[in-house]
Amino acid sequence: MSAVVFAELVLYIEEARQDEETAPVFRLADLVQLYQSRIEQLGVQLDTRVHSTRLKQRLLAQFPDMRAHTKGKDILMAFEEDLGAALAKACELDSDSDAVHLAHAAQIVRRHMFGEAKPFTGFPEGCQEESVPLLLLALVSMILEGPSIKEQMADTNPAAIATTQILKFNSVKHKRTRGTTSSTSVRHSVAQETPLPIYIGMMLHAHTRKNELVDRLSHLGLSISYDRVLQLSAQMGNSVCQQFHRERVVCPPKMRGQVFTTAAVDNIDHNPSATTSKDSFHGTAISLIQHPSYT
């Protein structure tokens, strides 16, 4: 009866071989399982399990052009003429598998990127690390430094933190439909703003006062827009005014207590006789200078 089952197994392999659309590769463990299951279906009681090595030798004797290859604990059996097609198919499957893994990773990371919105409240210590999800930061660090635990630095790489912030800043839930012209402005969500692009935009505006430069970097996804810079500047000014009305005193929030401080007072006068003036103005400017070395 075992000879009959072996003949059926040989026919199964020959039918798979005749299929021109596939390059069959057989796992010896699967062939042994088929062989043993078929014998049990025919009512034959086996005292011991099927000897896989003997079955392999019988198959190799039946198919002289079949070769057995060891891969880890598995033994793969394929015909010589199908090896090239099988390898090409394996490479294609590996490429598809990599693409699927990347898509799944992107979904996981994006879920964390949009899961918790942290609005901009200033630049306190550690604001950059706290503005991005740890999962995204870990992924970028592994891309830059390698996934091995031995290759990870004790401190987070500044480049990884910067890249992570740019990724979150430019992420959108749905792709926006762009116009045909290249001058279409890039719109960023306020909920996705991170300290780095805000700092870049405000620093450029403070040093150059060139709105075109700020908007150019904004179009590249590296900075907030010029309009957003003006909006934040107005918000900071309003915040200072609200603090003045609340405390009834003008005091810079960064002033430190128990530090020797000097003040310089001067008048501010707007010349009403100027040809461009429409009204006169008289005020007082007070500059406070703190001297930590004299504490």
C-alpha positions in Angstrom: 0.0 0.0 0.0 2.9 2.4 0.7 4.0 2.0 -3.0 0.5 3.1 -4.1 0.7 6.2 -1.9 4.2 6.9 -3.1 3.0 6.7 -6.7 0.2 9.2 -5.9 2.7 11.5 -4.4 4.9 11.3 -7.5 1.8 12.1 -9.7 1.1 15.1 -7.5 4.6 16.4 -8.0 4.4 15.8 -11.8 1.1 17.7 -12.0 2.6 20.7 -10.1 5.6 20.6 -12.4 3.5 20.8 -15.5 1.9 24.0 -14.4 3.7 26.6 -16.5 2.5 29.6 -14.4 4.4 28.4 -11.3 7.9 27.3 -10.4 7.1 24.6 -7.8 9.2 24.4 -4.7 8.3 21.6 -2.2 9.0 21.5 1.5 10.0 18.0 2.5 8.0 18.3 5.7 4.8 19.0 3.6 5.4 16.0 1.4 5.9 13.8 4.4 2.7 15.1 5.9 0.8 14.4 2.6 2.3 10.9 2.4 1.4 10.0 6.0 -2.1 11.4 5.8 -2.9 9.5 2.7 -1.6 6.2 4.2 -3.8 6.8 7.3 -6.8 7.5 5.0 -6.4 4.1 3.4 -6.6 2.5 6.8 -2.9 1.5 7.2 -1.7 1.7 10.7 1.9 3.0 11.0 4.0 1.7 13.9 6.5 4.6 13.4 6.4 7.9 11.8 7.4 8.3 8.1 11.1 8.5 7.7 11.6 11.8 5.9 15.2 11.1 4.7 14.1 7.8 3.1 11.2 9.5 1.4 13.5 12.2 0.1 15.9 9.6 -1.3 13.0 7.8 -3.0 11.8 11.1 -4.6 15.3 12.0 -5.8 15.7 8.6 -7.3 12.3 9.0 -9.1 13.2 12.5 -10.3 16.9 12.7 -11.3 16.7 16.4 -12.1 15.3 17.3 -8.7 17.6 18.8 -6.1 17.2 19.2 -2.3 18.3 22.4 -0.6 18.6 23.0 3.1 17.3 26.2 4.5 17.5 26.3 8.3 15.4 23.4 9.6 13.5 23.0 6.3 14.5 21.0 3.3 13.3 22.5 0.0 13.0 20.4 -3.1 12.9 21.8 -6.6 13.7 20.9 -10.2 16.9 22.3 -11.8 15.0 24.0 -14.6 12.7 25.8 -12.2 15.4 27.1 -9.9 15.8 30.4 -11.8 12.1 31.1 -11.9 11.7 30.1 -8.3 14.5 32.5 -7.2 13.0 35.3 -9.3 9.6 34.7 -7.8 11.1 34.7 -4.3 12.7 38.1 -5.0 9.4 39.4 -6.3 7.6 38.2 -3.2 10.3 39.7 -1.0 9.8 43.0 -2.7 6.1 42.9 -2.3 6.5 41.8 1.3 8.8 44.8 2.0 6.3 47.2 0.5 3.5 45.7 2.6 5.6 46.0 5.8 6.4 49.7 4.9 2.7 50.4 4.4 1.8 48.8 7.8 4.7 50.8 9.5 3.4 54.0 8.0 -0.1 53.4 9.2 1.1 52.7 12.8 3.3 55.8 12.9 0.6 58.0 11.4 -1.8 56.8 14.0 0.5 58.1 16.7 1.3 61.3 14.8 -2.3 62.3 14.7 -3.4 60.7 18.0 -2.5 63.6 20.3 -2.3 67.2 19.3 0.0 69.4 21.3 -0.5 73.1 20.5 2.5 75.5 20.6 2.9 77.2 23.9 6.5 78.4 23.7 10.0 77.0 23.9 10.5 75.4 27.3 13.3 72.9 28.0 12.6 69.6 26.3 9.8 71.0 24.1 11.3 69.4 20.9 11.2 65.9 22.3 7.8 66.3 23.8 6.3 67.7 20.6 6.7 64.4 18.7 5.6 60.8 19.4 8.2 58.5 20.8 7.4 55.9 18.2 8.2 58.2 15.3 11.4 59.4 17.0 12.5 55.8 17.6 11.8 54.9 13.9 13.8 57.9 12.6 16.7 57.1 15.0 16.8 53.5 13.8 16.9 54.7 10.2 19.7 57.2 10.9 21.8 55.1 13.3 20.7 51.5 12.7 18.2 49.2 14.4 20.7 47.4 16.6 20.5 48.1 20.3 24.2 48.4 20.4 24.2 51.2 17.8 21.7 53.4 19.7 23.2 56.5 21.3 22.6 57.3 25.0 21.3 60.7 24.0 18.9 61.3 21.2 20.6 62.4 18.0 19.7 66.1 17.3 19.3 65.2 13.6 16.7 62.6 14.5 14.8 65.1 16.6 14.9 67.7 13.8 13.8 65.2 11.2 11.0 63.9 13.3 9.6 67.4 13.8 9.7 68.1 10.1 7.9 64.9 9.4 5.1 65.6 11.8 4.9 69.3 10.7 4.3 68.2 7.1 2.0 65.3 7.7 -1.6 65.6 6.6 -4.5 63.2 7.2 -5.6 63.4 3.5 -3.7 64.5 0.5 -4.7 67.9 -0.7 -5.6 68.5 -4.3 -3.0 70.9 -5.8 -3.4 73.2 -8.7 -1.6 73.1 -11.9 0.8 75.9 -11.0 3.9 75.4 -8.9 3.1 78.5 -6.9 0.4 76.8 -4.9 1.0 77.7 -1.2 1.6 74.9 1.2 -0.9 74.8 4.0 0.1 73.2 7.3 -2.1 72.2 10.2 -1.7 74.2 13.4 -2.2 71.1 15.4 0.8 69.5 13.7 3.2 72.4 14.3 6.4 71.6 16.1 9.0 73.9 17.7 11.6 73.6 15.0 9.7 75.1 12.0 8.3 77.8 14.3 11.7 78.7 15.5 13.1 78.8 12.0 10.4 81.0 10.7 10.6 83.5 13.6 14.4 83.5 13.6 14.6 84.3 9.9 12.0 87.0 10.2 13.8 88.6 13.2 17.2 88.5 11.4 16.3 89.3 7.8 12.7 90.8 7.8 12.3 89.1 4.4 9.0 87.5 4.0 10.0 85.9 0.7 12.7 83.9 2.4 10.4 82.7 5.1 7.7 81.7 2.6 10.3 79.9 0.4 11.4 77.7 3.3 7.7 77.3 4.2 7.0 76.0 0.7 9.9 73.5 1.2 8.3 72.3 4.5 11.1 73.6 6.7 9.4 76.6 8.3 6.0 78.1 9.1 4.6 80.7 6.7 5.2 84.4 6.9 1.5 84.9 7.7 1.8 82.4 10.6 4.9 84.3 11.9 2.9 87.6 12.0 0.0 85.7 13.7 2.3 84.3 16.4 4.0 87.7 16.9 0.6 89.3 17.4 -0.4 86.6 19.8 2.8 87.2 21.9 2.1 90.9 21.9 -1.5 90.4 23.0 -0.2 88.0 25.7 2.1 90.6 27.1 -0.7 93.2 27.1 -3.0 90.8 28.9 -0.3 90.1 31.5 0.2 93.9 32.0 -3.6 94.4 32.6 -3.6 91.4 34.9 -0.6 92.3 37.0 -0.7 96.1 36.5 3.1 96.1 35.9 5.3 95.5 33.0 7.8 92.8 33.9 9.6 90.5 31.4 8.6 86.9 32.1 12.3 85.7 31.9 13.5 87.9 34.8 15.1 86.0 37.6 14.7 86.7 41.3 17.6 87.4 43.7 19.7 88.7 40.8 21.4 92.1 40.8 19.5 94.2 38.3 20.1 97.7 36.8 17.7 99.8 34.8 18.1 102.4 32.0 15.3 104.9 31.5 14.9 107.1 28.5 12.2 109.1 26.8 10.6 108.1 23.5 9.4 111.0 21.4 7.9 111.0 18.0 8.6 114.2 16.1 5.3 115.8 15.1 7.1 118.1 12.7 8.1 115.3 10.4 6.4 115.4 7.0 5.2 111.8 7.3 3.9 112.1 10.9 0.2 112.2 11.6 0.3 112.5 15.4 2.7 113.1 18.2 3.8 110.5 20.7 5.7 110.7 24.0 6.6 107.8 26.2 9.2 106.2 28.4 11.4 103.2 27.7 12.9 101.2 30.5 15.6 98.6 29.9 16.4 96.1 32.7 19.8 94.4 32.8 20.5 91.5 35.1 24.0 90.7 36.3 24.2 87.1 37.5 27.9 87.4 38.3 27.1 89.9 41.1 24.6 87.6 43.0 
